[in-house]
């Protein structure tokens, strides 16, 4: 049973917008693509866990704290007998394992995910003990990408490879599991402890003048949008979206990028660029937000 779903992180959402509206440095582009690839791998994993038939609670994307130390859990499955902890990696291409280290085939070393798994496992155990639980934890690194190969993979390490996942889920489904109030209490406590604002964000510096204004196509991210009656039409892919929906989406983007800026008719009119009528913007804002103030001091919450 999916008990906590996964969503794009605030950091990834902002990086997506900046990638569309700015010329990011090569370093920032690489970081954005790394975030995106990691999220895509986690979504692939989620699609598999949702097919589990055994009685369990699935908690995705937890950020927790124990003794002033934060730790991230990609996915956690609570069954009656064990807790399954998964570190998900969407690596692609050829790698090899040597002397407890992981290398790309080009011989460049990357961080061994087992070290991260060991840290997460230890901190999770401490947190569970503090909550009054002492379950057995089965921790694994999952390589989710079907185009991943690890040469010289040791047999005694908790690695799960793409070709092993079906067998792994089949085995988990055959294990008897009957959840009770204790398991639900644990799942609820972990969700209540989840930290929504990550301290690990590595956003590039930006300001209002740097980012490109305009409504983008929700499908292809193009700025080639024209207004045709009640619709925004993309000249690149011909995708259509109601003007109201496009403006509301643009307001969300504006709020995400500039949380300290007030939402006003003038601000959103300038942000959207392509809608000539301020009255149209004002009507959309009036219909979807609470108006604060009057005349030129009006803004929306």
C-alpha positions in Angstrom: 0.0 0.0 0.0 1.4 3.4 -1.0 1.4 5.4 2.2 3.6 8.4 1.2 3.9 9.3 -2.4 6.8 11.0 -4.1 6.7 14.4 -5.7 9.3 16.6 -7.4 11.4 18.4 -4.8 11.2 22.2 -4.6 14.8 22.3 -5.7 14.1 20.3 -8.8 11.1 22.4 -9.7 13.1 25.6 -9.4 16.0 24.2 -11.4 13.5 23.1 -14.2 12.2 26.7 -14.3 15.7 28.2 -14.3 16.9 25.9 -17.0 14.0 27.1 -19.2 14.3 30.8 -18.4 18.1 31.3 -18.0 21.4 30.3 -19.5 22.7 28.1 -16.7 26.4 27.4 -16.3 27.6 24.0 -17.4 28.0 23.1 -13.7 24.5 24.1 -12.9 23.1 22.3 -16.0 25.0 19.2 -14.9 23.5 19.4 -11.4 20.0 19.9 -12.8 20.3 16.9 -15.1 21.6 14.9 -12.1 18.6 15.8 -10.0 16.2 15.0 -12.9 17.9 11.7 -13.6 17.7 10.7 -10.0 14.0 11.6 -9.8 13.3 9.6 -13.0 15.0 6.6 -11.5 13.0 6.9 -8.3 9.7 7.1 -10.3 10.7 3.9 -12.1 11.2 2.2 -8.8 7.9 3.5 -7.5 6.1 2.0 -10.5 7.4 -1.4 -9.4 6.7 -1.1 -5.7 3.1 -0.1 -6.4 2.5 -3.6 -7.9 3.4 -5.3 -4.6 0.7 -7.6 -3.4 2.0 -8.3 0.1 0.6 -6.3 3.0 2.9 -3.4 3.5 3.3 0.4 3.9 5.4 2.1 1.2 6.9 5.4 2.2 8.8 7.3 -0.5 11.1 10.3 -0.2 11.6 10.9 3.5 13.9 13.5 4.9 14.4 12.9 8.7 16.5 14.1 11.5 18.1 12.4 14.5 20.4 14.3 17.0 20.6 17.3 14.6 21.7 15.1 11.7 19.6 15.0 8.6 19.3 11.9 6.4 17.4 11.1 3.3 15.5 7.9 2.5 14.6 7.2 -1.1 12.1 4.4 -0.3 11.0 2.5 2.7 8.7 -0.5 2.9 7.2 -1.6 6.2 6.1 -5.2 6.5 5.1 -7.1 9.6 8.5 -8.8 10.0 11.0 -6.3 8.5 11.6 -2.8 7.3 13.1 -2.7 3.8 15.3 0.3 3.1 16.3 1.2 -0.5 18.9 3.6 -1.8 18.0 4.1 -5.5 20.6 4.8 -8.2 19.8 5.6 -11.8 23.4 5.1 -13.1 23.7 4.3 -16.8 26.5 2.7 -18.6 29.5 0.6 -17.6 31.0 0.7 -14.1 33.4 -1.6 -12.2 33.9 -2.4 -8.5 37.4 -2.7 -7.1 38.9 -2.4 -3.6 35.5 -1.4 -2.1 35.3 1.5 -4.6 33.1 2.2 -7.5 34.4 3.5 -10.8 33.1 4.5 -14.2 34.7 2.5 -17.0 36.7 5.7 -17.7 38.4 5.0 -14.3 36.9 8.1 -12.6 35.8 7.2 -9.1 32.3 7.9 -7.8 30.9 7.8 -4.3 30.2 4.3 -3.3 26.5 4.2 -2.6 27.1 1.6 0.1 28.6 4.2 2.3 25.5 6.3 2.0 23.3 3.3 2.6 25.3 2.4 5.7 24.9 5.9 7.1 21.2 6.0 6.4 20.7 2.6 7.9 22.5 3.6 11.1 20.6 6.8 11.6 17.3 5.2 10.8 17.9 2.6 13.4 18.7 5.3 16.0 15.5 7.1 15.1 13.4 4.0 15.4 14.9 3.1 18.8 14.0 6.6 19.9 10.4 6.0 18.8 10.2 2.8 20.7 10.7 0.4 17.8 13.5 -2.1 17.1 12.6 -3.9 13.9 15.0 -5.8 11.6 16.1 -3.6 8.7 17.0 -5.0 5.3 19.0 -2.3 3.5 19.8 -2.5 -0.2 21.2 -0.3 -3.1 18.9 -0.6 -6.1 20.4 0.0 -9.6 17.2 0.8 -11.4 18.5 1.6 -14.9 18.3 -1.3 -17.4 21.3 0.0 -19.2 23.6 -0.3 -16.2 26.4 -2.8 -15.9 28.7 -3.3 -12.9 31.8 -5.4 -13.6 33.5 -7.3 -10.8 30.3 -6.9 -8.7 30.9 -8.6 -5.3 28.4 -11.3 -4.3 28.4 -10.3 -0.6 27.2 -6.7 -1.1 23.5 -5.7 -0.8 23.2 -4.7 -4.5 20.0 -5.3 -6.4 20.5 -5.1 -10.2 17.8 -4.4 -12.8 17.6 -8.0 -13.9 17.0 -9.1 -10.3 14.1 -6.8 -9.4 11.2 -9.1 -10.6 12.6 -12.0 -8.6 13.1 -9.7 -5.6 9.5 -8.6 -5.7 8.2 -12.1 -6.2 10.1 -13.3 -3.1 8.8 -10.3 -1.1 5.2 -11.1 -2.1 5.6 -14.7 -0.9 6.6 -13.6 2.6 3.6 -13.6 5.1 2.8 -10.1 6.3 0.0 -8.9 8.5 0.1 -5.3 9.5 -1.4 -4.0 12.7 -1.8 -0.7 14.6 1.9 -0.7 15.6 3.0 -0.7 12.0 0.5 2.1 11.1 1.7 4.1 14.1 5.3 3.8 12.9 4.4 4.9 9.4 2.4 7.9 10.7 5.2 8.9 13.0 7.8 8.8 10.2 5.6 10.9 7.9 5.0 13.4 10.7 8.8 13.7 11.2 9.4 14.3 7.5 11.2 17.6 6.8 9.5 19.4 3.9 12.2 22.0 3.3 15.5 20.4 2.4 18.6 22.0 3.8 20.7 20.5 0.9 19.5 22.8 -1.9 22.2 24.0 -4.2 20.4 26.6 -6.2 22.4 29.0 -8.4 22.0 32.7 -7.5 19.4 34.5 -9.7 17.3 37.6 -9.6 14.1 38.9 -11.4 16.0 40.8 -14.1 18.0 37.7 -15.1 15.1 35.3 -15.9 13.2 35.4 -19.1 9.5 36.4 -18.8 6.6 35.0 -20.7 4.2 32.0 -20.6 5.9 28.8 -21.7 4.2 25.8 -23.3 3.3 23.3 -20.7 4.3 20.5 -23.1 7.5 21.5 -24.9 8.6 24.5 -22.8 8.7 26.8 -25.8 8.1 30.6 -25.4 6.4 30.6 -28.8 2.9 31.1 -27.5 0.1 33.0 -29.1 -3.3 34.0 -27.6 -6.2 32.8 -29.7 -9.5 33.6 -28.0 -9.7 31.7 -24.7 -6.6 29.6 -25.5 -2.9 29.8 -25.5 -1.5 28.0 -28.5 2.1 26.8 -28.9 3.5 27.6 -32.4 6.1 24.9 -32.0 4.0 21.8 -31.0 0.5 23.2 -31.4 -0.5 22.3 -27.8 -3.4 24.3 -26.5 -4.1 25.4 -23.0 -6.8 27.7 -21.6 -5.6 31.2 -20.9 -6.8 30.9 -17.3 -4.9 27.7 -16.7 -1.7 29.1 -18.3 -1.9 32.3 -16.2 -2.4 30.3 -13.0 0.5 28.0 -13.9 2.6 31.1 -14.5 1.6 32.5 -11.1 2.8 29.3 -9.4 6.1 29.6 -11.2 6.4 33.2 -10.2 5.7 32.4 -6.5 8.2 29.5 -6.6 11.0 31.6 -8.1 10.3 34.8 -6.1 8.5 33.9 -2.9 9.1 37.4 -1.5 7.4 39.2 -4.4 3.8 40.1 -4.0 1.3 38.8 -6.6 -0.3 41.8 -8.2 -2.0 42.5 -11.5 1.0 44.5 -12.7 3.5 41.9 -11.6 1.7 39.0 -13.3 1.0 41.1 -16.4 4.7 41.8 -16.7 5.6 38.2 -15.9 3.2 36.7 -18.5 4.1 39.2 -21.2 1.9 38.0 -24.0 -1.5 38.9 -22.5 -2.3 42.5 -23.6 -5.2 43.1 -21.2 -4.5 43.8 -17.6 -8.2 43.5 -16.9 -8.0 39.8 -18.0 -5.2 39.2 -15.6 -7.1 41.0 -12.8 -10.2 38.9 -13.4 -8.2 35.6 -13.3 -6.5 36.7 -10.0 -9.8 37.8 -8.5 -11.4 34.5 -9.3 -8.6 32.4 -7.8 -7.1 34.4 -4.9 -8.1 36.5 -2.0 -7.7 40.2 -2.7 -5.8 42.3 -0.1 -5.8 46.1 -0.2 -7.4 48.5 -2.7 -6.5 50.4 -5.8 -2.7 50.6 -6.5 -2.0 48.7 -3.3 -4.0 45.7 -4.2 -2.2 42.3 -4.1 -3.4 38.7 -3.9 -2.8 35.8 -1.5 
